[in-house]
Amino acid sequence: MQELDIIILSNAQTPELRKLTCQALESLINSEDPNKIRFLIQVYESANTNPYSYPFCQTIFPRKPFNYNRFMNWGIRKGRASYVVLCNNDLVFQPGWASSILETFRTYPELESASPLCEINHRERGIYPNTGTHFGYEVRRHIAGWCLFFKRSMLRKTGLLDERFRFWYADNDYANTLKKHKILHGLVSSSQVDHLESQTLKTKSEREQLMLTTEERFFYECKWESRSYFSYLNYKRKQFFKNPQIRLR
C-alpha cells in the first residue's frame, strides 16, 4: 500500500467555509481505493475560536498567526510518507487523481514534483484532460499552487519551504526553487483536482488582501529579480513606523 502525507490548510471562520473543508476531505477520502492508497491527512485550522475536529484526519489548531509556508512545513516535518501533497481546502478531488500521479512518477523516474489538472483553470490555458504530462514551471499552467505533489526525497535538494512567504508568491517561489535545482515538474492531465478559486480569501477585505500581497511581492522581487534587498528593508521600516507592533525581520 502506498501512503501519502496530505497537508491541508483551512480557515473556516464561517459555516460555509467549514463545509468547504469538509467537502474537500470527503471527496479526497472517496477518490481512491483505501486498499491501495492510504491518505495520512493533517488539517491545520486557523479559525480556532470555535474548535472543530474534521473527520478522517488529524486536526491541528496553530497558535501562531497564519503563515502558509510555515504551516505546510509543520505538516511536512510531522509526516512520514515518501510522497507529500500540499493542498488548499477549496478543492474537489476527482476519482483516481492520486493513482494517476503515482503512475506518472513510475513512468518518468526523473520526475520529482507534479500537480493535477483543474478542469476550469487549465481549459482556460489550453490544456485539456488526458493530453499527457506537461513539463514546465509556469505558475497556474504547470504548477498548480493549490495542489503540489512531490517526492519527500526532493527536500534534500531544496530544503523546506521559505517561511518568509506567508501566502502570496509561495507558488512562484516554489517554481523558481525547482528551476534553480533543476528538478523536473509536470502537470499530470490524467489527474484532476478542481480548484474553487480562493473561497477563503474572498471573505477578506480589499485592505486585508493588499496587506497579504505587498510584502511578499517586495521580498519575491528581492530574492529572484533585480530589486535590491535594501528596498525591502526600507519598506519594512516604513511599515514599522506606521504600525509599531510589526517586528522587523
C-alpha positions in Angstrom: 0.0 0.0 0.0 1.2 3.5 -0.9 1.0 6.1 1.8 0.7 9.8 1.1 1.1 12.7 3.5 -1.8 15.1 2.7 -1.5 18.6 4.3 -4.5 20.9 4.1 -4.7 24.5 5.4 -8.1 25.8 6.4 -9.5 29.0 7.9 -13.2 28.1 8.4 -14.4 31.3 10.0 -18.0 30.6 8.8 -20.2 27.6 8.5 -19.9 27.9 4.7 -16.1 27.7 4.9 -16.2 24.8 7.3 -18.4 23.0 4.8 -15.9 23.7 2.1 -13.1 22.0 4.1 -15.4 19.0 4.9 -16.3 18.7 1.2 -12.6 18.6 0.2 -12.0 15.9 2.8 -15.0 13.8 1.7 -14.0 14.0 -2.0 -10.4 13.1 -1.0 -11.4 10.0 1.0 -13.7 8.8 -1.7 -11.2 9.4 -4.5 -9.0 6.2 -4.2 -9.2 2.6 -3.2 -8.2 2.5 0.5 -6.6 -0.9 0.0 -4.1 0.6 -2.4 -3.6 4.2 -1.3 -3.6 5.4 2.3 -4.0 9.2 2.9 -2.3 10.4 6.1 -4.2 13.7 6.4 -3.4 16.7 8.6 -5.6 19.8 8.6 -4.2 23.0 10.0 -7.3 25.0 11.1 -6.6 28.7 11.7 -10.1 29.5 12.9 -9.6 28.2 16.4 -12.2 30.3 18.3 -14.7 27.5 17.8 -12.5 24.4 17.5 -13.9 21.7 15.2 -12.1 18.5 14.6 -12.6 17.3 11.0 -13.3 13.7 10.2 -10.8 11.3 8.5 -7.8 13.3 9.7 -5.7 14.9 12.4 -6.9 18.5 13.1 -4.2 20.9 14.3 -5.1 24.4 15.7 -2.0 26.6 15.3 -1.4 29.2 18.0 0.7 31.4 15.7 -0.6 33.9 13.0 -1.3 32.4 9.7 1.7 31.7 7.5 1.1 29.3 4.6 4.6 28.0 4.2 5.3 27.7 7.9 2.1 25.6 8.5 3.0 23.5 5.5 6.5 23.0 6.9 5.0 21.8 10.2 3.0 19.2 8.3 6.0 18.1 6.2 8.1 17.6 9.4 5.3 15.8 11.1 4.7 13.4 8.1 6.4 10.1 7.3 5.3 9.1 3.8 7.6 9.1 0.9 5.2 11.4 -1.0 3.9 14.8 0.2 0.9 16.6 -1.1 0.3 20.3 -0.1 -3.4 21.4 -0.5 -5.8 24.3 -0.2 -9.1 23.5 1.4 -11.2 24.7 -1.6 -10.6 21.6 -3.7 -12.7 18.7 -5.1 -10.6 15.6 -5.6 -11.8 13.5 -8.6 -11.6 9.7 -8.6 -8.1 8.3 -9.4 -6.3 11.7 -9.1 -3.5 10.3 -6.8 -3.0 7.0 -8.6 -2.6 8.8 -11.9 0.2 11.0 -10.5 1.9 8.0 -8.9 1.8 6.1 -12.2 3.3 9.2 -13.9 6.2 9.1 -11.3 6.8 5.5 -12.2 6.7 6.3 -15.9 9.2 9.2 -15.5 11.6 8.2 -12.7 13.4 11.6 -13.1 10.1 13.4 -12.2 10.1 14.7 -8.6 7.3 17.2 -8.5 3.8 17.3 -10.0 0.4 18.9 -10.0 -3.1 17.7 -11.1 -5.2 19.4 -13.7 -8.1 21.7 -12.8 -10.8 21.4 -15.4 -11.7 25.2 -15.3 -8.3 26.7 -14.8 -6.4 24.6 -17.3 -9.0 24.7 -20.1 -8.6 28.5 -20.0 -4.9 27.9 -20.7 -5.4 25.5 -23.5 -4.6 22.3 -21.5 -7.2 19.5 -21.6 -7.7 16.3 -19.7 -5.8 13.2 -20.8 -3.4 15.0 -23.0 -0.2 13.7 -21.3 2.2 15.2 -18.9 3.0 18.9 -19.5 6.5 19.6 -18.2 7.4 23.2 -17.1 7.5 25.7 -14.3 4.8 28.3 -15.3 2.6 29.1 -12.3 -1.1 28.2 -12.9 -0.1 26.4 -16.1 2.3 23.7 -14.9 2.5 24.5 -11.2 -0.9 24.5 -9.6 -0.1 26.1 -6.2 -3.4 24.8 -4.7 -2.1 21.2 -5.0 1.6 20.3 -5.1 2.6 16.6 -5.1 6.3 15.8 -4.6 8.7 13.1 -3.5 9.9 13.7 0.1 13.4 13.0 -1.1 13.2 16.2 -3.2 13.6 18.2 0.0 17.2 17.0 0.4 17.9 19.3 -2.6 15.5 22.2 -1.9 15.2 22.3 1.9 11.8 23.2 3.4 9.6 26.0 2.1 10.7 29.6 2.6 8.6 30.9 5.5 9.2 34.5 4.6 6.4 33.9 2.1 3.3 33.9 4.3 0.8 33.4 1.5 1.2 35.2 -1.8 4.1 34.3 -4.2 4.6 31.0 -2.4 3.9 29.1 -5.6 6.2 31.4 -7.6 9.0 30.8 -5.1 8.4 27.0 -5.3 8.6 27.2 -9.1 11.9 29.2 -9.1 13.3 26.8 -6.5 12.6 23.8 -8.7 14.2 25.6 -11.7 17.3 26.6 -9.6 17.9 23.0 -8.5 17.0 21.5 -12.0 14.1 19.5 -10.5 11.6 18.2 -13.1 8.0 19.2 -12.6 5.0 18.2 -14.6 1.2 18.9 -14.8 -0.4 15.4 -15.0 -3.5 15.9 -17.2 -4.9 12.4 -16.4 -5.2 13.5 -12.7 -8.0 16.0 -11.8 -8.4 18.1 -8.7 -10.8 21.0 -9.2 -9.9 24.3 -7.5 -12.8 26.5 -6.3 -10.6 29.6 -6.5 -9.6 31.0 -3.1 -13.0 30.9 -1.4 -11.4 31.8 2.0 -9.5 34.8 0.6 -12.7 36.2 -0.9 -14.1 36.7 2.7 -11.3 39.2 3.4 -11.5 42.9 2.7 -9.5 44.6 -0.1 -7.2 46.1 2.5 -6.5 42.7 4.1 -5.8 41.2 0.7 -3.5 44.0 -0.1 -1.6 43.5 3.2 -1.2 39.8 2.3 0.3 40.6 -1.1 2.5 43.6 -0.8 5.3 42.4 1.5 5.5 39.1 -0.3 5.8 40.8 -3.7 8.7 43.0 -2.4 10.5 40.1 -0.9 10.0 37.9 -4.0 11.5 40.7 -6.2 14.5 40.9 -3.9 15.0 37.2 -3.8 14.5 36.3 -7.5 14.6 39.6 -9.5 16.6 42.8 -9.6 15.1 44.7 -6.7 17.8 45.4 -4.0 17.4 43.9 -0.5 17.8 47.5 0.8 14.5 48.5 -0.8 12.8 45.6 1.0 14.3 46.7 4.4 13.2 50.3 3.7 9.6 49.0 3.0 9.7 47.1 6.3 10.9 50.2 8.1 8.1 52.3 6.8 5.6 49.6 7.8 7.1 49.6 11.3 6.6 53.3 11.8 3.0 53.0 10.6 2.4 50.1 13.0 5.0 49.6 15.8 3.5 46.1 16.5 5.1 44.9 13.3 8.5 43.3 14.0 11.3 43.9 11.6 12.9 40.7 10.3 
